[in-house]
Amino acid sequence: MKQLTKAQTHQRKNRKLLVIFILACLVMVLGSILLVTKFFK
């Protein structure tokens, strides 16, 4: 039982990291788009 709960908490941690990673990627993409639009104007 203890191992099962450990695995569940580990999965949750991984999910949190994945969400943070996706958000970081989105921010980078949006930032680059803003920079590109500024340069082309």
N, CA, C and O atoms as CSV, one atom per row, in Angstrom:
chain,resi,resn,atom,element,x,y,z
A,1,MET,N,N,0.837,-1.217,0.000
A,1,MET,CA,C,0.000,0.000,0.000
A,1,MET,C,C,0.872,1.268,0.000
A,1,MET,O,O,0.582,2.238,-0.700
A,2,LYS,N,N,1.938,1.235,0.796
A,2,LYS,CA,C,2.806,2.417,0.879
A,2,LYS,C,C,3.426,2.738,-0.483
A,2,LYS,O,O,3.515,3.903,-0.872
A,3,GLN,N,N,3.853,1.700,-1.200
A,3,GLN,CA,C,4.466,1.909,-2.520
A,3,GLN,C,C,3.459,2.528,-3.490
A,3,GLN,O,O,3.815,3.373,-4.312
A,4,LEU,N,N,2.200,2.100,-3.385
A,4,LEU,CA,C,1.162,2.603,-4.287
A,4,LEU,C,C,0.985,4.118,-4.097
A,4,LEU,O,O,0.952,4.875,-5.067
A,5,THR,N,N,0.873,4.544,-2.830
A,5,THR,CA,C,0.682,5.972,-2.565
A,5,THR,C,C,1.902,6.764,-3.022
A,5,THR,O,O,1.774,7.878,-3.532
A,6,LYS,N,N,3.089,6.179,-2.836
A,6,LYS,CA,C,4.320,6.853,-3.282
A,6,LYS,C,C,4.274,7.074,-4.787
A,6,LYS,O,O,4.619,8.151,-5.273
A,7,ALA,N,N,3.851,6.061,-5.517
A,7,ALA,CA,C,3.771,6.153,-6.978
A,7,ALA,C,C,2.766,7.236,-7.375
A,7,ALA,O,O,3.007,8.003,-8.307
A,8,GLN,N,N,1.645,7.291,-6.668
A,8,GLN,CA,C,0.615,8.289,-6.992
A,8,GLN,C,C,1.144,9.708,-6.795
A,8,GLN,O,O,0.936,10.578,-7.641
A,9,THR,N,N,1.833,9.936,-5.669
A,9,THR,CA,C,2.366,11.275,-5.415
A,9,THR,C,C,3.427,11.616,-6.451
A,9,THR,O,O,3.520,12.762,-6.891
A,10,HIS,N,N,4.229,10.625,-6.845
A,10,HIS,CA,C,5.266,10.846,-7.858
A,10,HIS,C,C,4.621,11.245,-9.184
A,10,HIS,O,O,5.099,12.145,-9.874
A,11,GLN,N,N,3.530,10.562,-9.529
A,11,GLN,CA,C,2.821,10.868,-10.778
A,11,GLN,C,C,2.300,12.304,-10.745
A,11,GLN,O,O,2.382,13.033,-11.733
A,12,ARG,N,N,1.766,12.692,-9.591
A,12,ARG,CA,C,1.231,14.049,-9.457
A,12,ARG,C,C,2.339,15.079,-9.657
A,12,ARG,O,O,2.146,16.103,-10.314
A,13,LYS,N,N,3.505,14.787,-9.075
A,13,LYS,CA,C,4.652,15.690,-9.210
A,13,LYS,C,C,5.031,15.824,-10.679
A,13,LYS,O,O,5.288,16.924,-11.169
A,14,ASN,N,N,5.063,14.697,-11.373
A,14,ASN,CA,C,5.425,14.698,-12.792
A,14,ASN,C,C,4.415,15.508,-13.594
A,14,ASN,O,O,4.780,16.252,-14.505
A,15,ARG,N,N,3.135,15.354,-13.241
A,15,ARG,CA,C,2.089,16.084,-13.960
A,15,ARG,C,C,2.282,17.584,-13.763
A,15,ARG,O,O,2.143,18.366,-14.704
A,16,LYS,N,N,2.606,17.979,-12.525
A,16,LYS,CA,C,2.820,19.392,-12.226
A,16,LYS,C,C,3.976,19.934,-13.065
A,16,LYS,O,O,3.893,21.028,-13.622
A,17,LEU,N,N,5.059,19.149,-13.148
A,17,LEU,CA,C,6.227,19.555,-13.938
A,17,LEU,C,C,5.847,19.689,-15.399
A,17,LEU,O,O,6.288,20.612,-16.083
A,18,LEU,N,N,5.022,18.756,-15.879
A,18,LEU,CA,C,4.599,18.777,-17.285
A,18,LEU,C,C,3.803,20.047,-17.565
A,18,LEU,O,O,4.008,20.702,-18.587
A,19,VAL,N,N,2.890,20.395,-16.648
A,19,VAL,CA,C,2.074,21.605,-16.818
A,19,VAL,C,C,2.970,22.841,-16.858
A,19,VAL,O,O,2.792,23.723,-17.698
A,20,ILE,N,N,3.942,22.893,-15.934
A,20,ILE,CA,C,4.868,24.031,-15.884
A,20,ILE,C,C,5.657,24.123,-17.183
A,20,ILE,O,O,5.873,25.210,-17.719
A,21,PHE,N,N,6.091,22.945,-17.690
A,21,PHE,CA,C,6.873,22.900,-18.934
A,21,PHE,C,C,6.048,23.421,-20.106
A,21,PHE,O,O,6.539,24.197,-20.926
A,22,ILE,N,N,4.781,22.984,-20.177
A,22,ILE,CA,C,3.890,23.417,-21.266
A,22,ILE,C,C,3.666,24.928,-21.186
A,22,ILE,O,O,3.688,25.622,-22.202
A,23,LEU,N,N,3.447,25.434,-19.957
A,23,LEU,CA,C,3.225,26.870,-19.779
A,23,LEU,C,C,4.459,27.660,-20.214
A,23,LEU,O,O,4.346,28.697,-20.867
A,24,ALA,N,N,5.639,27.155,-19.843
A,24,ALA,CA,C,6.886,27.830,-20.218
A,24,ALA,C,C,7.019,27.879,-21.740
A,24,ALA,O,O,7.419,28.898,-22.304
A,25,CYS,N,N,6.679,26.769,-22.398
A,25,CYS,CA,C,6.761,26.712,-23.865
A,25,CYS,C,C,5.802,27.728,-24.482
A,25,CYS,O,O,6.154,28.427,-25.432
A,26,LEU,N,N,4.585,27.803,-23.934
A,26,LEU,CA,C,3.599,28.748,-24.460
A,26,LEU,C,C,4.099,30.182,-24.311
A,26,LEU,O,O,3.973,30.991,-25.230
A,27,VAL,N,N,4.665,30.486,-23.151
A,27,VAL,CA,C,5.180,31.838,-22.899
A,27,VAL,C,C,6.290,32.166,-23.894
A,27,VAL,O,O,6.340,33.270,-24.436
A,28,MET,N,N,7.187,31.194,-24.130
A,28,MET,CA,C,8.286,31.409,-25.079
A,28,MET,C,C,7.747,31.657,-26.479
A,28,MET,O,O,8.220,32.550,-27.182
A,29,VAL,N,N,6.754,30.865,-26.886
A,29,VAL,CA,C,6.170,31.014,-28.224
A,29,VAL,C,C,5.510,32.384,-28.358
A,29,VAL,O,O,5.707,33.086,-29.350
A,30,LEU,N,N,4.718,32.757,-27.341
A,30,LEU,CA,C,4.042,34.055,-27.391
A,30,LEU,C,C,5.058,35.194,-27.421
A,30,LEU,O,O,4.890,36.167,-28.155
A,31,GLY,N,N,6.118,35.061,-26.611
A,31,GLY,CA,C,7.158,36.086,-26.570
A,31,GLY,C,C,7.843,36.241,-27.917
A,31,GLY,O,O,8.086,37.358,-28.372
A,32,SER,N,N,8.155,35.116,-28.553
A,32,SER,CA,C,8.830,35.171,-29.863
A,32,SER,C,C,7.901,35.778,-30.911
A,32,SER,O,O,8.348,36.528,-31.779
A,33,ILE,N,N,6.609,35.456,-30.833
A,33,ILE,CA,C,5.642,36.020,-31.791
A,33,ILE,C,C,5.585,37.544,-31.616
A,33,ILE,O,O,5.573,38.292,-32.594
A,34,LEU,N,N,5.549,37.990,-30.349
A,34,LEU,CA,C,5.513,39.426,-30.079
A,34,LEU,C,C,6.757,40.109,-30.631
A,34,LEU,O,O,6.671,41.171,-31.248
A,35,LEU,N,N,7.923,39.489,-30.403
A,35,LEU,CA,C,9.181,40.059,-30.903
A,35,LEU,C,C,9.164,40.149,-32.421
A,35,LEU,O,O,9.550,41.170,-32.990
A,36,VAL,N,N,8.717,39.083,-33.079
A,36,VAL,CA,C,8.687,39.046,-34.545
A,36,VAL,C,C,7.763,40.135,-35.084
A,36,VAL,O,O,8.120,40.844,-36.026
A,37,THR,N,N,6.568,40.269,-34.484
A,37,THR,CA,C,5.624,41.286,-34.959
A,37,THR,C,C,6.203,42.688,-34.755
A,37,THR,O,O,6.012,43.567,-35.596
A,38,LYS,N,N,6.909,42.896,-33.643
A,38,LYS,CA,C,7.520,44.208,-33.391
A,38,LYS,C,C,8.580,44.510,-34.437
A,38,LYS,O,O,8.667,45.631,-34.937
A,39,PHE,N,N,9.389,43.503,-34.766
A,39,PHE,CA,C,10.473,43.721,-35.730
A,39,PHE,C,C,9.936,43.978,-37.132
A,39,PHE,O,O,10.491,44.788,-37.874
A,40,PHE,N,N,8.852,43.285,-37.495
A,40,PHE,CA,C,8.333,43.448,-38.856
A,40,PHE,C,C,7.534,44.735,-39.022
A,40,PHE,O,O,7.305,45.181,-40.146
A,41,LYS,N,N,7.108,45.337,-37.909
A,41,LYS,CA,C,6.416,46.627,-37.987
A,41,LYS,C,C,7.468,47.725,-38.014
A,41,LYS,O,O,7.126,48.906,-38.079
